Amino acid sequence: MRTFVSAVAVLIGLVLAAVAVPAMWVDRNLVQEDGFVAFTAPLGKDPVFQQRLAGAAVGSLGAEQIPAALSGLVTPVLESAARSLTTMPGYPEAWTETLRKSHRLNFADPASLPAEADGVTSLTLDLAPLVGLVAKQVADATTLPLEAPDQLLITIGQPEHRQALDRVAAFAPMGYAVAVGALIAFALAFVAARRRWTVLAGIGLGTIVLAGAWKLAADAVAAAVTGTSSGNEVAEIFKSEFVAAAGSSFGQWILAAAMVGGVLLAAGLVLRVVALRRRA
């Protein structure tokens, strides 16, 4: 009976761990605003993506804001701003604010969003802070009072993707409680076990299997995300870079889990050998 209880407890713990680890990664890197900003900030350093960002920011300043008589003066300044956007002193802060505004559009409670965000039902990027940086650069160089838009939304997903993300974001914070449940199940397995080496080996082997399952699931999700098209070049580059960064980040968690599983499996086998020698 004790062996049966221990085995069931190990299985329950592994099932809970299978859910808890991805949920905690999602909550830490996507749902939490600071985590999302820290996770996605390096994406703004990609040269190709920077060029597309600059083009989108400059292109949003419509010709109607520039008098025809001054177009010859302003156009070279805009072109220069497009080339040097990422080297401007305020670029890191503008990119960070872009990420924060985009996160709030995609994850915040709709009731807490500003009125101009009404109707946003798809995954979006808000490039308004970058446009404001360009407008300030042009205004300083030409004394022309350009007004940057309050929002410059770029769609990076469809409404169904937003709905799926909302569901994931709602359940992700529960991952920590699920992880505690997994630890309790493993502790119960140790208490109930007649041969504790089997618990260590079982948890270790199960963790290695979970690592493989997480890898397969992560690859499937990445393929599904990259297989969709938004029709916007900036969005496609952001999505591609984001998926690659997410795969690398979660891959580190998977590797750590596999290593922990290997250590537990080896420890269980060592305990088994020691027990046999004592009996001999």
Secondary structure, DSSP 8 states (H G I E B T S, - for coil): -HHHHHHHHHHHHHHHHHHHHHHHHHIIIIISHHHHHHHHGGGGG-HHHHHHHHHHHHHTS-GGGS-GGGHHHHHHHHHHHHHHGGGSTTHHHHHHHHHHHHHHHHHS-GGGS-GGGTT--S-EEE-HHHHHHHHHHHHHHH-------S--EEE-S-HHHHHHHHHHHHHGGGHHHHHHHHHHHHHHHHHH-SSHHHHHHHHHHHHHHHHHHHHHHHHHHHHHHHT---S-HHHHHHHHHHHHHHHHHHHHHHHHHHHHHHHHHHHHHHHHHHHHHHH-
